[in-house]
Amino acid sequence: MTKVKSNYRSVVINEVAILMQICLFFFAMVLGVISLFEKEFMSISCLILSLGMFFMAYNNHKVYLKKYATIIYFILGVGSLLIALNLLNNG
């Protein structure tokens, strides 16, 4: 019985992670368009983009079982997080 409950919990967590990935990239696209006109939104859109990359890395690792894509998305997430922090400090 605990095996079934544990499996159900992991499926729910994976579904929530995929939903968060979709929502974060929708917000990243909207904020990306807004940041073309208002430069103050660039750091926020980079933060949202980095969170989306981290969720993509998680989904590739747990759901799709692609380990090389996980590394690439994690590196892109760290890079965009560093860019966002640089924008916040210099802006």
N, C-alpha and C positions, 0 to 999 in steps of 0.2 A: 504494500500500500504506500509506503514512503517513497518507493521508486517512481510510481506514477505521479505522486504529488510533486516530487522534485523535477520531473520531466515537464510537467505542466507549468511550473514556475519559470523554468528556463525558456519555454516557448513564449510566455507572456513577456518576459524581460526582453527577448529578442524582437517581439512585435513592437514593443514600446521604443526600442532603440531605432528600429526602422522608421517608425512614425516621427521620432525626434529628428532623424536625419532629413526627412522630407521637409518638415517644418523649418528647420534651420537653414536649409538651402533656399527655400522660398523667401525667408526673411533676408538672407544674404543677397539674393537677386534684387529684391525691392530696395534694400539699403544701398546696394551697388549703383542702382540707377539714381537714387536720391543723392548719393555722394558725387555724382558727376556734376551736379548743380550746387550742392552745398558741401564744401570740403570738410566740415566738422564731422560728418557722418562716416568718413573714411576709416577712422580707427574702430568705430563700432561695427562696421561691416567686416573688417578684418578679424575682429574678435568672434563674430558670429560664424565667419568662414572657418576659423580655426576649430571652433567647437564642432562644426559640421564635419571637418576632416577627421577629428578624433572619433566621432560617431561612425564615420565610414570605416575607419580602421577597426573599430570594435565589430561592426557588422561583417566585415570581410573575414575577420578572425573567427568569430563565433558562428555566424550564419552560413557564409559562403565557403568557409574553410580555405581561403586563399592567403597563404602566409606571406608571399612576396608583395602582394598588393597592400597588405596590412602595413608593412614596413614603409612603403612609399607614402601612403596616406598619413602615417604617423609623422614622418619627416616633413611632409607638406604642412601638417597641422602645427608642428613646432615652429616651422619657418614663418607661417602666417601669424602665429602668436607673437613671435619676436618682432615682426613688422608692426603689429598692432601696439605692442608695448613701446616701441620706438616712436610711433606716431603720438601716443599719449604723453610721452615724456617731452617731446620736442614741440608739441602743439599747444 
